Each structure stands twice: as structure tokens, then as C-alpha cells.
């Protein structure tokens, strides 16, 4: 299985990566070039559920500057019964005022027309440059083209069309063996920069052909998002556009009952898939070389969360990770900044299992072994605070030269 690459995500039992890349039964998708991006690449994505019934759930950015597509979808669509998703990349349609709201509504209406749905059954999303009006005529023309090109193997095209600064598309299709038979799960996602807990410049779309009540879809999505996309950061910047949508078509004929063994198996597969996708987002981190995990134990939950957040978002920790520099002083500095009322700071720090600090002081260790360990693609930092019971984690990318170049030249 090639999808589950991170040592921090265990491939679930009863799950096989599908080689045919077909979407779950009842779904079709595609990606086309509408002319939003200057490079002429794919930039308009459309997905529709043709299943006999659909249940869905959604999560959105917590930003105070929400994009027009987020507002239109959240306020005007039926989030429990979404049948279609239309997305453009290259333009976020954010901070665009009343025109932006009208353009987002026009996208939704155009997608409804080509799929034979009512607008309330359609979600709309946009990602790209903020503060620039959307070229709506090009987008609606692209939607018309996409409507004629929907296909059961279109998930790969869909994932390609929603990319912005992503170095690679993020897509997977998994088969999950349940007691009554096999159901399929697909995920398409984008995200590389403007990534922070509370989401990111992040779009994630999940489909399954299992039959689930909308309340169960919402519950499963909520639990899995907290363990995945709420735990990653690239640059600590909260986006205007984050959207995560999960849809269940029921087209497999296999129903998953609440609190059943099958729901547990399906939930474990969804959790693992979203955690691995979130790792790919952090790994993609606009020029990133490495991904780090900071695991914080001890104290109460608020304290551990604060420390994990401070370390994962520290530019000093992140640049040290980029340079494979085992400078644990960066880590204790960030932890101390999060705990200004706990001096002297009683903390234990280990990097890749090598203890470098105990009770806030240097510990003799094998420097050569540690220097070799931090050359890996994944580096783990473990912080232990006084007290017991609480534990949290954050996954973060490093920060290097290419990140500055990409963001310094993003609109020019």
C-alpha cells in the first residue's frame, strides 16, 4: 500500500488501496481548464452524486474574513444533502464584496443547471489569490464544459484541478471490507501554504458509497477532522477559504448503522485516510524538506495545546528542522514562550527518542546519533511537562528558502 507513507499513521486492517482509482459508486467527477490560472492548467473541478440518496456534512474555516463561496455554501445550501461540488482554483473569491457573493451564487447555479439539481444541493469553493474579482464568465463556461465530461474515474482530474501552489495532487481511493460487503472511500484534497490548526488554505472532499445517516456522517467527520486537519500547520496562517465536505451516496447498498462494528471499521479507515492526507499537506508545505511532529504530555490539556501550538508554529524550530539542525534550544525557547508563568521551566525534551533536556537543563547525549536522526524526512519532538493525563500533538512543515520565494512572488 503506497498511500500510507507516514510512520505516524497506521494502515487500518480491512482496507486496501484501490488500483483502478474509480470513485465510489454513485459519483462522477472531472477537472477542466477554464482560464482562471495564467498557465492554462486545470482550474475548474466538478463532482456530482447520482446515488439514490445522499447524506453529507461540511466544515469551514473559522476565519473572520470568510470567502464568498464559504458564506454562500454555509448559509444557502443544505449541508446535510449536498449532491454536487464545484470548485475553481487560481482565485479565492475572497474580500470581493457583493460582487463576490453574486459570483459564488452564479457558480452554484451554473453547476446546478449542468447536473440537473437545485442550487441548494450544490456546494461551491474557490482557492487562490485573495482580493481579486473572479472571472465569472470564464468559470461558468468551464462549468458547462465540465458538465459534459463527468466520469467515474474523474477523481484524479478533480484533485489536479483544485491545486494552487501544491507540488503534487492529493488523492486516494480505498476499499473497506465490512461485515456486509465492501464499500469504497475516496478523498481529494489541496493545501500547501496558509496552513494552520483551525484548518488551512485547505479544500478536502470525501466520498463513500456506504449508506449513512447525515448525523453519522457529521459525527464521523467531526471526530476525524479533529485528529487530522486541526492538527497540522505550515505557516500558522488561517485561510479565508477552508472547506471540507463528506458525502455518502448509499449506492453500494451497504448500510452502516450507528455504534456498530462496521461503523468502527469505517471510522478507522476514514480517520487514517484523513490523517495521511493531512500529512501530505504538511509535507507539501511550499518548499518543505521535512515534516515534524511535536508530542506534548503532562500538565492540563490547555497547557499542552498551547505548548504544541507554540513549538509547531515557531519559525526558529521550523528553520532548524529545514536545516536538519538538532538545536533543542529552539524547542525550549518556544515552549517557554507559551509558559511564561512557569519559570524555571521544568521540562523534558527528546528529539527522535534522544533525550537532550531534563528538568529544563542539558542532558549528555550522543550528538552524532542525533545529528543523523534529524536528517530523516520525518522528525519527532517529544516534550514532557510536570503533571499527568493530558496529551496532544501537532504536525508541521519546516520553513526554508523556497517558501519565501513562493510567497514573495505569489501575485507577481
N, C-alpha and C positions, 0 to 999 in steps of 0.2 A: 504494500500500500504506500504510494508515494505522497499522498496529500498530507498525512500526519507526520510532519517533519520535526516538530519541536519536542525536545525531551520533557517539556513541561505539560504536554498534552498526551494522555494515554489513548491509543486507538481502542474504541469500545469493542467488546465481543458482539457477535451477531451483526457486524457492519462490514460491508465490502464496498470498495470504491468501484463505481460503475465505469467500465471502459467505453461504453457506447455514447456516453455524455448526453443521452436523451433526457429531456426534462421529465419530471413526474407526470403520470397520466393526467390528462385534462389541462395541460399547459402548453402554450406556444409562445415563442419569443423571437426577437430579431434585433439587429443593430444596423443602422444605415448612416450615410454621410449626408447631413442636411446643410452643411456650410456654416455651422456655428464656429467651429475651430478653423483657424487660419491655415492649418496644414492639410486640410482636406480629409482628415481621418474620420472614422466613425464617431458620431457625436449625438445620435438620436436613438434611443432604445425603447422598445415597446414589448410588453408582456401581457398576455391575457389568459384567463382561466375559463375553459369551456366546460368544466365539470358540471355534473348535475346539481351540485350545491357547493357553496363556498363559505368558509368561515375564515376570519382574518383578525389580525391585531397589528398595532403600529406603535412605534416610539419615535420621539422627535427631539431635536436639540433643545437644551434648556437656556439658550441664549436669549437675551433681551432684545436682540436685533434679528428676529426671525425673518427668513426669506419669504417672499410671496408664495412660492409653492408649498412650503410648510404650513403657512397660515390657511391657504385655500383647502389643502387636504385635511388639516386638523379640524377646521371649522365647518366645512361644507360637504365632506364625503362621509359615507357610512363606514367607519373604521372596522366594523365587525363583519362586513360583507363586501370587501374590495375584490373586484374581478379583474381589474387591469391596472397596470402601472406604466406611466410614460415618463421618460427621463431625458433631459438633454445635458450634455457636458460642454464645457468651454465658457459658460456664462451662468452665474449663480442666481440671477434674477433676484438679488437681494439689495436692499437700500435703493429700490427703484420706484417707491411711492405707489400712487394709484395706478399708474401705467403697468407696473409690475404685477399688481393684483389682477388687472384685466388680462394681461398676457398669460398668467398662470391659469386663469379660468378658461382662456381660449385654447390652451394646450389640452386641458382636461376635456373640453367639449369636442375638440378635434379627435382625440383618442376615443371618446365615447362613440362618435359617429362611425369611425372605421371598424370598431369592434362590435357594433350593434348593441351598445349598453347605454344606460343613462349616466349622466355625469357623476352622480353620487356614488357610483360603483367604481370610479376611477381615481387613483392616486397620482399626483404629479410631483416630480422632484427635479431640481436643477443644481448643477455644481460647476464651479469655475470662478471667473473674476467677479468680484463684488462691485456694485455701484455702476454698472453699465447696462443700459436697456437691452432687453432680449430682442434679437432679430426675429420677431414672431412670425413673419411671413415665411421665412426660411424654415422655421421649426414646424409650422403647420403643414407646409409642403412635404417636409420629411416624414411627418406622421402619416400622411396619405400614402407615401411610398412604403413605409414600414408595415402598414396595414395589409398590403398585398404580399408581404414577404415573411409573414409569421410562419414558424416551423417548429417541429417538436425537438429538433436538435439546436435550437437557436440560443440556448443559454450562453454559449461561448461568445457569440456575436454580441449579445446583450451586455455581457461583462466587459467586453472590449470597448463598447460604445459609451460606457459610463465613466471611463478613465479620464483623469486630467493629468496631474504630474506623476501618476503611478508608473513605476518602472515595468510593471507586469500586471496582467489581469488576474483577478482573484475569483476563482470559480471551482466548485466541486459538485459532483453528484454521487450520492451514497445510496446503497440498498440496505435496508434494515430488516432483519428477519424477526418477525413477531410470531406469536402463537398461532394466529390465523392465517399467516402468509407473509409475503414480502411487500413492504411499502418503500417508496423512493423519496429521497430528500435532496433538494438542490439548493445551493447558495451562490449568489453573485454579489460581489462587493467591490467598492473602490475606497481608497483612502491612503494617503501618504504624508500629507502635511496638514497643518492646522488640526492636530490631533491631541485630545486631552480627555481625561475622565469626564463624564457627562457628555460623552461622545466626541465627535471629531468632524472634519470635513469628510464625513463618512456616509456612504449610502450602502445599505445592505438589504438584499431581497431574498427571501426564503420561500421555497415552495415544497409542498408534500402532497402526495395523492392519498394519504390517510384521511379518514373521516374523523373529525374532531369538532366538538362544540366550540363556539367562539370564546367562551370563558376559559376553556382549557388551552386554546392557542395563546390567549393573553397571558395566562399564568405561566406557561412554559417559556414564552418569550421573555417575560419579566425576569424570571429566575436566571435564564441563560445569559441575558444581556448584562446582568449584574456581575457575572463571573467572566465576562469576556470584554465587551466594548467599554464597559465602565471601568476597566482596569488597565487600559493602555494609554500611553502618552508619547507623542513625538516631540512637540514643542510647547505644550501647555496652553495652546490657544484654542478657545472654544469657537466652533463654527456657527454660522447662521443657518446651515442647511441640512444638518444631520437628519437622516430618515432611515428607519428600519421597519420593514413590513414583512410579515409572515402570513402566507396564505395556504389553506388546506382545501383541496378540491373534492376529496371524498371519492375520486374516480377509481381508486383501487378496489372499492367495495369492502375495505377492511376498516372497521370502526375501532377506535381506541377509546376505551371507557376511562372515566376519571378514576384516579387512585388504583388503577390496575397494574399488573405486572408489565403488560405491554406499554403502558404509559411511562413506566420507569425506564424500560429499554429504549423507547423512542426519545425520552427526555435526555438520557445519557448520550445518545447519538447526536442530538441537536446541540447539547452543551459542548461536546467535543468539537463538533464542526465549527461552531461559532468561536470557540476559544482558539482553534487553529487559524481561522480566518483573521481573528484579531491579531494573532502573532505575525501573520503575513503583512498586515497593515503597519505594525510597528517596525517590522524588518524592512519594509519598503521605504520608510522614513526619509524620503528625499535626500538621497546620497548616503544613507546609513551603511555602515560596515557590519555593525553588531547590534544585537538586542540584549538588554539586561532585564533581570528580574530582581526586584528588591522584596524580600520577605521580612516582615516585621512581626515580632512576637513580644508579648508582655504588656504591662500597663492596661489601660482600658481601651475600648475599641476606638474612641475618638482620638486618643493619643497615637495609636498605631497607624490610623488612617492619615493623620497629619504628618507623621514622620515619613511614611511611604510616599506620600504626595511630594513632600519637600525634596527627598532624595531623587525620585524619578524625574522631577522637573528641573533639577539643578543643572545649569549649563556647565558647571565645573565637573560634576560627576559624568555628565554626558560627553564632554570633550575628552575626559580621561578614558572613558570607555572606547571612544573612537580611536584613540592612540594606543589602546591596549596598555595603559599605564595603571598599575595596581596601586594607585595613590589613595589609600583609605582615609587620608586626611580630608579629602573632598567629601567623603561619606559622613564622617563625624561632624564636619562643619555644617552640612545640610541638615543632619539630624538635630544638631544643637540649635540651629536657627528656628526649627519647629518647636523646640522645647526650651524657650528662654528662661522659664521659671524653675528649671530643674538642675541648675548648676550647683556643684560639679556634676557633670552628666555621667551617670552610671550606665554604661552601655557596653555590650559585647558586639564585635563586628567580625564576620568571617566572609572571605571572598573565595568562591569556588571551594568551599569547605576548609579553607586555610584560615585559622584564627589569627587575626592581626591586631586585635584590640580587646582588652578585658578590663572592666571597671573604668573605662574611659582612658586607658593607658596602653602604650605599645606593648605587644607581646612578641617575643622572639619567634621567628618562623623561617621557613625555607624560602627565601626570596626568589631563588631561581625557579623553583617549582611553581610559585605563584605567578611569576612573570610568564611562564609558559602557559599556564592555565587561562590567563586572561586574553590570550591570542585567539581563543575559540570564537565561533560565531554567536554563541550564547554564553553569557556570564551572569552568575548568580551572586547577589549580595544578601547576606543574612544579618539582621540586626535584632538583638535581644535586649529588651528593656526590663527594668525591675517589674515584678508582678507576674501574674499568670492569667491564662484564659483567653486573651484577645490575640487575634492573628489576622493579618491582611497581606496583600501582595499588589504590586504594580509591575507592569511590563513596559519597557521604554526603549526607544532607539537611542543610538549615540547622536552626536552633533558634530558635523565636520564642514569642510570647505564647500562641498557641493550644495549643502543646504543653504548656505549664504548666497551662493551664485544663483541658484534656482529662484529664491525669493527676492533677491535684489533685482532680478531681470524679469519678474513674472509678467508684467504688463508691457514691457518694452522690448 
